[in-house]
């Protein structure tokens, strides 16, 4: 998980999944793509 931008306050994947940014247009799987 990147430690900058909207991710700077995210400590766990469960917190990431609860973030309101993830909508039908921005699924979590796109965000997790930054890890690869």
Phi and psi in degrees as a GROMACS rama.xvg file:
@    title "Ramachandran Plot"
@    xaxis  label "Phi"
@    yaxis  label "Psi"
@TYPE xy
-60.4715  145.474  UNK-2
-103.319  39.4603  UNK-3
-146.302  170.816  UNK-4
58.6789  -135.723  UNK-5
-70.315  -9.9899  UNK-6
-92.3645  -8.05454  UNK-7
-61.8709  -25.291  UNK-8
-104.177  9.54466  UNK-9
-95.5854  123.237  UNK-10
-108.042  -23.774  UNK-11
-137.611  161.815  UNK-12
-65.5275  -31.4235  UNK-13
-66.8748  -37.7905  UNK-14
-66.404  -40.2372  UNK-15
-60.5634  -41.3455  UNK-16
-67.7721  -22.2077  UNK-17
-91.1021  -4.7559  UNK-18
-65.9251  136.922  UNK-19
-70.3509  -13.4248  UNK-20
-65.0389  -26.1127  UNK-21
-80.6218  107.258  UNK-22
-120.835  -171.968  UNK-23
-63.0181  -24.824  UNK-24
-87.9823  -21.1374  UNK-25
-129.804  71.7728  UNK-26
-64.9578  153.188  UNK-27
-59.2249  -31.6515  UNK-28
-63.1322  -26.0735  UNK-29
-72.5858  -40.1473  UNK-30
-65.4289  -41.1872  UNK-31
-69.8537  -14.5547  UNK-32
-63.3848  -20.2985  UNK-33
-67.5264  -17.0551  UNK-34
-79.3261  -9.35451  UNK-35
